[in-house]
């Protein structure tokens, strides 16, 4: 992992400041809703893999931890770390797996508009995006606004 990606992964306060600016985007999410962020260089995750084939995906994360954005009871979206040594440990609704260049680009835009950067990086394949729940589970958990912001309208045109 590049030094920039490593420091970006480690700087929980910077992530929290960004999440604080976007709290209204997460307002409809239920407590326990979680988005995991794993540096691709520390995983064996590859583009185009079906979730069923990822059950044995190996991670080599700093101290066996994943960066997580999680909605707490009455606290809004919070940045923190969760133990994560394999794919099942992630226990996330969504997984973002950026390559080192994407981490660097997010770092450059963290105080401006990192969600636009994340959206662009997902579209160009620099961030792998894994959906771990069904469309209906995500809808019930309140992910619609967040996914729409990333340009991932999962509910379709007719609602």
TATA-V580930 format. One record per residue. N is the residue number from 1. BURIAL is # if it has 24 or more other C-alpha atoms within 12 Angstrom, else .. Layout:
N,BURIAL
N,BURIAL
This chain:
1,#
2,.
3,.
4,.
5,#
6,#
7,.
8,#
9,#
10,#
11,.
12,.
13,.
14,#
15,#
16,#
17,.
18,#
19,#
20,.
21,.
22,#
23,#
24,.
25,#
26,#
27,#
28,.
29,#
30,#
31,.
32,#
33,#
34,#
35,#
36,#
37,#
38,#
39,#
40,#
41,#
42,#
43,#
44,#
45,#
46,#
47,.
48,.
49,.
50,.
51,.
52,.
53,.
54,.
55,.
56,.
57,#
58,#
59,#
60,.
61,#
62,#
63,.
64,.
65,#
66,#
67,#
68,#
69,#
70,#
71,#
72,.
73,.
74,.
75,.
76,#
77,#
78,#
79,#
80,#
81,#
82,#
83,#
84,#
85,#
86,#
87,#
88,.
89,#
90,#
91,#
92,#
93,#
94,#
95,#
96,#
97,#
98,#
99,#
100,#
101,#
102,#
103,#
104,#
105,#
106,#
107,#
108,.
109,.
110,#
111,.
112,.
113,.
114,#
115,#
116,.
117,#
118,#
119,#
120,#
121,#
122,#
123,.
124,.
125,.
126,#
127,#
128,#
129,#
130,#
131,#
132,#
133,.
134,.
135,.
136,.
137,.
138,#
139,#
140,.
141,#
142,#
143,#
144,#
145,#
146,#
147,#
148,.
149,.
150,#
151,.
152,.
153,.
154,#
155,.
156,.
157,.
158,.
159,.
